[in-house]
């Protein structure tokens, strides 16, 4: 199965290693802000609200997250990345995420967001939407 994040890789060698807890309950951490963004898109596509909450910065994280079962996320485009690399502490990723209705697959839409990310130790966390449309 190809990874939902559109990296071109197989899911098992891409985002699965971040979404699934490994032996001992430890997760692998995405090494960059863009990799975290891609794994979060995969979590939306697979309905993994737990991962989304786990990778959300505590200062902006909601207490709970209910995903809309009618939204099927099927395409991610990374439009821009600033900082967010291996040695950075902050990063910004602009992306366009496409979705369609599960009830009527002809109904399609997308959203574009510029998101902030921060590193906490080894782990990148989603901060907030800086721009959204």
C-alpha positions, 0 to 999 in steps of 0.5 A: 500500500502506498503511503497516504502522505503521497511520498511515493513510498510504501506505507510501512517504510514511511508514516507507519513507523511514526503512527504505530507504537513500537516495542515497549510502547515507544514511537519513532519520531519524524525527523523534520517538520515536513515529515511530521506534517506528512505523518499527520496527513496520514493519520487524518486519512486513516482516522487516527485521532490519537496520533494527531493529539499525541503530535499536537503541542500541549499549549494548543492541543484540544482536549479531544478530537473527533474526526468527520467520518464523511471526509476522506483525505486522499491527496497531500501537496507540500507547497513550501517548507521553511526551516523545520530541518534536522537541526532546527527548533521551529519550522513552517510548512504550507500544504494543500490537503484534498478530501472527498465525501465518503457519501458522495465521492463526486463532492471534492474540496481542499484546504490550504494551511500554513502551519507552525511546528516546534521541536520538543527534544527529539519530537516535532509537534504541530503548533498552530495554523498560521494561515488557513483557507 
